[in-house]
Amino acid sequence: MEEHADFLSQHFSIPHLREVTPQRPFDWLARGWSDMRDNLGTSIVYGVFFAILGYALLAFAAPRPYLFSTAISGFLLIGPLAAAGLYEVSRRHEQGQSTSLKASISGLRAHSDLLFHFGILLALMLVLWERVSAVVFALFYMDNVPDLTNFAQSILFSGDYNVLLAAYIVIGGTLAAIVFSATVVAIPMMMARDTDMFTAMATSARAVATNPLPMLVWAALIVALIAVGFATLMVGMVIVLPLLGHATWHAYRDIVG
């Protein structure tokens, strides 16, 4: 970890990073909740918009069980970019500026080039994961896939596809860890400092290396809350996504400054 951090420092202009305690992610959620409460209208608009998109994605994938898990993990992949407007709301709220929907969208436009390039990168990662996922299922899943329920029961409870499940978890988990490390504070940093994408990603990776346990807690909280959103057929995502978006801004401010 230390060698990796030294390499990043030598090749990128990484700001000083703070170490935080493993309990700190809960404070980020509390401050994120405060931001959402103080800017409820704008936050809910973003939450509704992305919940609708998420529901459409699930509706598309439901008749195609082999794509369903990819759709869920894909939502996690694009989540950091989807919440960019919420980072802008928290940034403006912190500085006492207007936090209206129009003002936050103006902030997004001011960073459109950076966000566009980052979006391309995340899209490529999503395509890569979809292809890898398809290959894994093609190699290890031999039954028909008549519907999502039978598909899930066959993989999770039959005991016939433990190798498939293990391969999927290992490969998907590795990709998720890489994406999380590279993005956890990258987009808030790009929007706050107008830094380039690669420096922001390097800083994000360094932040994870500096705070491995707190970031593990943060990742677990994100997965748990997103799971609640999916379990409620995206209704809970109206609250979950704004909460995580605002909280991520405070994670950035806590660690990067």
C-alpha positions in Angstrom: 0.0 0.0 0.0 2.7 2.5 0.9 4.7 1.8 -2.3 1.5 2.3 -4.3 0.8 5.6 -2.5 4.4 6.8 -3.1 4.1 6.0 -6.8 0.9 8.0 -7.0 2.4 10.9 -5.2 5.4 11.0 -7.5 3.4 10.9 -10.8 0.4 13.0 -9.9 -0.1 16.2 -8.0 -2.1 14.6 -5.1 -3.2 16.9 -2.3 -2.6 16.1 1.4 -5.0 13.4 2.5 -6.4 13.0 6.0 -6.8 9.8 7.9 -10.3 9.2 9.4 -11.7 6.7 11.8 -13.8 3.7 10.8 -16.8 5.3 12.4 -16.6 8.4 10.2 -18.7 7.1 7.3 -21.7 7.2 9.6 -21.0 10.9 10.2 -20.9 11.3 6.4 -24.4 9.8 6.2 -25.6 12.1 9.0 -24.3 15.2 7.3 -25.6 13.9 4.0 -29.0 13.6 5.6 -28.8 17.1 6.9 -27.9 18.4 3.4 -30.8 16.5 1.9 -33.2 17.8 4.5 -32.1 21.4 3.9 -32.4 21.0 0.1 -35.2 18.5 0.0 -36.9 19.7 -3.2 -33.8 19.5 -5.4 -32.6 16.3 -3.8 -35.9 14.5 -4.4 -36.0 15.6 -8.0 -32.7 14.0 -8.6 -33.7 10.9 -6.6 -37.0 10.5 -8.6 -35.2 11.0 -11.9 -32.6 8.3 -11.3 -35.1 6.0 -9.6 -37.1 6.1 -12.8 -34.0 5.3 -14.9 -33.1 2.5 -12.6 -36.6 1.0 -12.8 -36.5 1.2 -16.6 -33.1 -0.6 -16.5 -34.5 -3.4 -14.3 -37.7 -3.7 -16.4 -35.5 -4.2 -19.5 -33.3 -6.8 -17.7 -36.0 -8.7 -15.9 -37.0 -10.9 -19.0 -33.3 -11.4 -19.6 -32.0 -13.0 -16.3 -28.5 -13.3 -17.5 -28.5 -9.4 -17.7 -30.2 -8.8 -14.4 -27.2 -9.0 -12.1 -25.2 -7.0 -14.7 -27.9 -4.3 -14.6 -27.7 -4.0 -10.8 -23.9 -3.9 -10.7 -24.0 -1.5 -13.6 -26.1 0.9 -11.6 -23.5 0.8 -8.9 -20.8 1.5 -11.5 -22.5 4.7 -12.9 -23.7 5.8 -9.4 -20.8 8.1 -8.7 -21.4 10.0 -12.0 -25.2 10.0 -11.6 -24.8 11.7 -8.2 -22.7 14.6 -9.6 -25.6 17.0 -9.4 -26.0 16.2 -5.7 -22.3 16.9 -5.1 -22.9 20.3 -6.6 -25.9 20.9 -4.4 -23.8 20.1 -1.3 -20.9 22.2 -2.5 -23.2 25.2 -3.0 -25.0 24.6 0.3 -21.7 24.7 2.0 -20.8 28.0 0.4 -24.2 29.6 1.0 -25.0 29.7 -2.7 -28.3 28.9 -4.4 -29.0 25.1 -4.4 -31.9 25.2 -6.8 -32.2 22.6 -9.5 -31.3 25.2 -12.1 -28.3 26.3 -10.2 -27.0 22.7 -9.7 -27.5 22.0 -13.4 -25.5 25.1 -14.2 -22.7 23.7 -12.0 -22.8 20.5 -14.0 -22.5 22.4 -17.3 -19.5 24.2 -16.0 -17.8 20.8 -15.6 -19.4 19.1 -18.5 -16.1 18.2 -20.3 -14.6 16.5 -17.2 -17.9 14.7 -16.5 -18.2 13.6 -20.1 -14.7 12.0 -20.2 -15.3 10.4 -16.9 -18.6 9.1 -18.1 -16.9 7.5 -21.2 -14.5 5.7 -18.9 -17.3 4.4 -16.7 -19.3 3.3 -19.8 -16.3 1.4 -21.0 -16.0 -0.3 -17.6 -19.7 -1.2 -17.8 -19.3 -2.7 -21.3 -16.3 -4.7 -20.1 -18.3 -6.0 -17.1 -21.2 -6.9 -19.3 -19.0 -8.9 -21.7 -17.1 -10.6 -18.9 -20.4 -11.4 -17.1 -21.8 -12.9 -20.3 -18.7 -15.1 -20.8 -18.9 -16.4 -17.3 -22.5 -17.3 -17.6 -22.0 -18.9 -21.0 -19.2 -21.0 -19.6 -20.8 -22.2 -16.4 -24.6 -22.0 -16.8 -26.1 -24.9 -18.8 -29.8 -24.8 -18.0 -32.6 -22.9 -19.7 -33.4 -19.5 -18.2 -37.2 -19.2 -18.4 -37.6 -16.5 -15.8 -35.7 -14.5 -13.2 -37.1 -16.4 -10.2 -36.0 -19.8 -11.5 -32.7 -18.4 -12.6 -31.9 -17.0 -9.2 -33.1 -20.2 -7.4 -31.0 -22.3 -9.7 -27.8 -20.4 -9.1 -28.2 -19.5 -5.4 -29.9 -22.5 -3.9 -29.5 -25.6 -6.1 -25.8 -26.1 -5.3 -25.1 -26.9 -8.9 -23.5 -23.7 -9.8 -21.1 -22.9 -7.0 -18.2 -22.5 -9.4 -20.3 -20.0 -11.4 -21.2 -18.1 -8.3 -17.6 -18.1 -7.0 -16.3 -16.9 -10.4 -18.9 -14.2 -10.6 -18.2 -12.9 -7.1 -14.4 -12.9 -7.5 -14.4 -11.3 -10.9 -17.2 -8.8 -10.2 -15.8 -8.0 -6.7 -12.4 -7.3 -8.1 -13.8 -5.0 -10.8 -16.0 -3.3 -8.2 -13.1 -2.7 -5.9 -11.1 -1.2 -8.7 -13.9 1.1 -9.7 -14.7 2.1 -6.1 -11.1 2.9 -5.4 -10.8 5.1 -8.5 -14.1 6.9 -8.2 -15.0 7.2 -4.5 -13.9 10.9 -4.2 -12.8 11.5 -7.8 -15.9 13.3 -9.2 -16.4 15.6 -6.2 -12.7 16.5 -6.4 -13.0 17.3 -10.1 -16.0 19.5 -9.5 -14.5 21.3 -6.5 -11.0 21.8 -7.9 -11.3 21.6 -11.7 -8.6 19.0 -11.6 -8.0 16.5 -14.4 -9.6 13.0 -14.4 -6.4 11.1 -13.9 -5.2 13.1 -10.9 -8.7 12.8 -9.4 -8.7 9.1 -9.8 -5.2 8.8 -8.4 -6.2 10.9 -5.4 -9.2 8.6 -4.9 -7.1 5.5 -5.0 -4.7 7.1 -2.5 -7.6 8.0 -0.3 -8.6 4.4 -0.2 -5.0 3.3 0.5 -4.7 5.8 3.3 -8.1 4.8 4.9 -8.7 1.2 4.0 -10.9 0.3 7.0 -13.1 3.4 6.8 -13.5 3.0 3.1 -14.4 -0.7 3.5 -17.2 0.5 6.0 -18.3 3.1 3.5 -18.4 0.6 0.6 -20.5 -1.8 2.8 -22.9 1.0 3.7 -23.3 2.0 0.0 -24.0 -1.6 -1.0 -26.5 -2.1 1.8 -28.4 1.1 1.1 -28.5 0.5 -2.7 -29.8 -3.0 -1.9 -32.7 -1.4 0.0 -33.4 0.7 -3.0 -33.6 -2.3 -5.3 -35.6 -4.3 -2.7 -38.2 -1.6 -2.8 -38.4 -1.7 -6.6 -36.5 1.6 -6.8 -39.0 3.5 -4.6 -36.4 3.7 -1.8 -33.8 4.9 -4.3 -35.7 8.3 -4.2 -34.2 8.8 -0.8 -31.1 6.5 -1.0 -29.4 8.1 -4.0 -29.6 11.7 -2.7 -28.5 10.6 0.7 -25.4 8.8 -0.7 -24.7 11.7 -3.1 -24.7 14.3 -0.4 -22.7 12.0 2.0 -20.1 11.4 -0.7 -19.4 15.1 -0.9 -18.7 15.1 2.9 -16.5 12.0 2.5 -14.5 14.1 -0.1 -14.3 17.1 2.2 -13.3 15.0 5.2 -10.4 13.2 3.5 -9.3 15.6 0.7 -10.5 18.9 2.0 
